[in-house]
Amino acid sequence: MARPFYEKLDWTVIVAAILLAVMSLITIYSASSSGTGKQDVVWKQAGWFAIGFFLIAAVASIDYHSISALAYPIYGAGVVAL
């Protein structure tokens, strides 16, 4: 029986990425709180972090064996996109 995807994750890397995101939000808040009233930038960035972590979780849950047949078309699409 296959293990759930969250058991195969490297939790050290995930915790490091979350800590880096939190530290960057603190830095953005510190830089934008000089009285200009633009703290909405922090919430915008936090939203992008949330979307990114959701996408990472979605991609990590895909078994790469299931898309190996599409490797060459995906590679070709990447080359064309360049």
PETALIN-V843163 format. One record per residue. RES is the residue in three letters. PSI is psi in whole degrees, -180 to 180 (* if undefined). D_CENTER is the distance of its C-alpha to the mean C-alpha in Angstrom with 1 decimal. Layout:
RES/PSI/D_CENTER + RES/PSI/D_CENTER
This chain:
MET/137/28.1 + ALA/143/24.4 + ARG/150/22.3 + PRO/152/19.4 + PHE/-30/16.0 + TYR/-17/15.1 + GLU/-20/18.1 + LYS/-5/17.0 + LEU/151/13.8 + ASP/99/14.1 + TRP/-24/14.0 + THR/-43/14.9 + VAL/-39/11.7 + ILE/-45/9.7 + VAL/-40/12.3 + ALA/-40/12.2 + ALA/-40/8.6 + ILE/-43/9.6 + LEU/-40/12.9 + LEU/-41/11.8 + ALA/-43/9.9 + VAL/-44/13.2 + MET/-38/15.4 + SER/-35/14.1 + LEU/-39/14.8 + ILE/-41/18.1 + THR/-43/18.9 + ILE/-42/18.2 + TYR/-43/20.4 + SER/-40/23.0 + ALA/-28/23.2 + SER/0/23.5 + SER/32/25.9 + SER/22/28.9 + GLY/5/30.7 + THR/-15/29.3 + GLY/29/27.8 + LYS/45/24.5 + GLN/-7/22.3 + ASP/-18/20.6 + VAL/-36/18.3 + VAL/-45/16.7 + TRP/-36/16.1 + LYS/-46/14.8 + GLN/-39/12.2 + ALA/-37/11.4 + GLY/-42/11.1 + TRP/-38/8.6 + PHE/-43/6.4 + ALA/-44/7.4 + ILE/-42/6.9 + GLY/-44/3.2 + PHE/-35/3.6 + PHE/-44/6.5 + LEU/-38/5.9 + ILE/-43/4.7 + ALA/-39/7.7 + ALA/-44/9.7 + VAL/-37/9.7 + ALA/-23/10.4 + SER/-10/13.2 + ILE/130/14.9 + ASP/122/17.9 + TYR/-20/18.1 + HIS/-29/21.9 + SER/-21/21.9 + ILE/12/20.6 + SER/-27/22.5 + ALA/-22/25.3 + LEU/11/23.1 + ALA/-48/22.1 + TYR/-43/24.8 + PRO/-37/24.2 + ILE/-42/20.5 + TYR/-44/21.5 + GLY/-41/24.2 + ALA/-36/22.0 + GLY/-41/19.7 + VAL/-42/22.9 + VAL/-37/24.4 + ALA/-25/21.4 + LEU/*/21.9
